[in-house]
Amino acid sequence: MQNKADMILDTFVGIKLNTMSTVPIITVYKKPKDYPDKYIARLWDINNKPTRFVVVADTLENIRRLVPKNMTCIPPSEKDDPVIVEVYI
């Protein structure tokens, strides 16, 4: 069940993310409640605010192809929600 407020993009690659977020952070989720059968990547702002911009895929490998190569992957911390797979900054 897609969140109706979300704007689903084909990819984050080639997009000027800094026009959508002060300091772009992309969080990758596996089967979150609003997309229970998918992986999603959501653009966040550095101020700990989610944006409405997401990309959706069936596999983690496909999601990774949709994230810009110049971003650095960070594993989730123990305090993060269990559906968080990784974070890109």
Rosetta blueprint (number, residue, H / E / L):
1 M L
2 Q L
3 N L
4 K L
5 A L
6 D L
7 M E
8 I E
9 L L
10 D L
11 T L
12 F L
13 V L
14 G L
15 I L
16 K L
17 L H
18 N H
19 T H
20 M L
21 S L
22 T L
23 V L
24 P L
25 I E
26 I E
27 T E
28 V E
29 Y E
30 K E
31 K L
32 P L
33 K L
34 D L
35 Y L
36 P L
37 D L
38 K L
39 Y E
40 I E
41 A E
42 R E
43 L E
44 W E
45 D E
46 I L
47 N L
48 N L
49 K E
50 P E
51 T E
52 R E
53 F E
54 V E
55 V E
56 V E
57 A E
58 D L
59 T L
60 L H
61 E H
62 N H
63 I H
64 R H
65 R H
66 L L
67 V L
68 P L
69 K L
70 N L
71 M L
72 T L
73 C E
74 I E
75 P L
76 P L
77 S L
78 E L
79 K L
80 D L
81 D L
82 P L
83 V L
84 I E
85 V E
86 E E
87 V E
88 Y E
89 I L
